[in-house]
Amino acid sequence: MKEDAPLENQTHPFVTTMIVVRNEQKYIKTAILSFLNQDYPKDRMELIIVDGLSTDNTIQVAKDTVSEF
């Protein structure tokens, strides 16, 4: 890590979390909320959701959950 990086960035590295789903409409909201409710700076993390051609409402539930937060 660079020495001239802000202290906040040194103590909280940027974190990427990926959730890979297929037909998980029953569970995706809980998974997303679990990620979003972490005690971690929101500007130091990102969530990537990869859908494997779900045929249920997984994508819409994910979009709705993120927009509600």
RATARA-V292049 format. One record per residue. N is the residue number from 1. OMEGA is omega in whole degrees, 0 to 359 (999 if undefined). Layout:
n=N omega=OMEGA
n=N omega=OMEGA
This chain:
n=1 omega=180
n=2 omega=178
n=3 omega=182
n=4 omega=178
n=5 omega=179
n=6 omega=181
n=7 omega=179
n=8 omega=181
n=9 omega=179
n=10 omega=181
n=11 omega=180
n=12 omega=179
n=13 omega=178
n=14 omega=184
n=15 omega=174
n=16 omega=177
n=17 omega=180
n=18 omega=174
n=19 omega=178
n=20 omega=187
n=21 omega=169
n=22 omega=181
n=23 omega=182
n=24 omega=184
n=25 omega=180
n=26 omega=190
n=27 omega=188
n=28 omega=180
n=29 omega=179
n=30 omega=180
n=31 omega=181
n=32 omega=180
n=33 omega=176
n=34 omega=178
n=35 omega=185
n=36 omega=182
n=37 omega=178
n=38 omega=176
n=39 omega=185
n=40 omega=182
n=41 omega=184
n=42 omega=180
n=43 omega=180
n=44 omega=180
n=45 omega=176
n=46 omega=178
n=47 omega=176
n=48 omega=178
n=49 omega=180
n=50 omega=180
n=51 omega=181
n=52 omega=178
n=53 omega=178
n=54 omega=177
n=55 omega=176
n=56 omega=184
n=57 omega=185
n=58 omega=184
n=59 omega=181
n=60 omega=178
n=61 omega=178
n=62 omega=179
n=63 omega=180
n=64 omega=181
n=65 omega=180
n=66 omega=181
n=67 omega=179
n=68 omega=188
n=69 omega=999
